[in-house]
Amino acid sequence: MFIYTEGVRGGALGGGGAITWEQLADMRDNGVDIEAHSATHQDLREGHTITLASPGGKKTRTKLTGPQYEQWVQNEVVGSKQLLEQRLGIKVNCFAVPFGNYNEHVKELARNAGFEAMFTVYGQPITFTSPLDSIGRYAIEANKPKVFEDAVKMIGASTSGGAAVAEVGAKDLATQPADGETVRTALPLIKANLSGIGQIEPGSVQMRLSGLGVVPASYDQKSGTLSYQVTQKLRDKSCSVFVSAKSEGKKVEAHWTFGIEQAVAGATKSPPAAPKK
């Protein structure tokens, strides 16, 4: 899911009625991949007419150039990435360009910000040779059914040979705590044995916890064990664990949820901080 941050509740320009940070966090914890779509969803090229919001809420249409434009576009590309990462505790790797309007300068900003891929709105099949800074995507609109038909045909004609991601059951990983288990500590040791799912690429192994995001888990290549000792008390009555890795060129994912006795978990979940301006 690609998010433009001013569309989240609290945004001054985008209205903030599309979604809340709490809803985004819930989607994150249930496996939704959240990426960046700029701050205000406008044409990012210099000299094009855009809308700005003043502190009092007044909106004005203008064209920015020079230093003013650079400050604005930095926030659109870099700032939106940083805000999503700060608020959701995730790593944002992809950027969908608003309306597909961009140039080399926008590409350079995205690369320097650490984005690994950029998406346009020019529908086309994605292959291993697709340029990562201009990957095609289909903009599906109600009044353009032909675009949807073309996208479906493209998917149907795919010869990829199977799913790009293989889902592994938690029971096959001898997880600790087990799926559905309730523990009596808010600082549990979390483990998963990946030895049974093929040859793992060590650098690809990642563990993410609901409410915390990516954690510095340790992977023992010899035993195939991935482990993480929680150091920050888990405050909810349940915790979802997401593990991903690459095995023989294919991404493998698993997730499970365990409970925490309310007597040891934090009393309440801390409210999210207000968006930084």
Secondary structure, 3 states (H helix, E strand, C coil): CEECHHHECCCCCCCCCCECHHHHHHHHHCCCCCEECCCCCCCCCCCCEEEEECCCCCEEEEECCHHHHHHHHHHHHHHHHHHHHHHHCCCCCEEECHHHCCCHHHHHHHHHHCCCEEECCCCCCCCCCCCCCCECCCCCCCCCHHHHHHHHHHHHCCCCCCCCEEECCHHHHCCECCCCCEECCCCCEEEEECHHHCCECHHHCEEEECCCEEECCEEECCCCEEEEECCCCCCCCEEEEEEEEEECCEEEEEEEEEEECCCCCCCCCCCCCCCCC
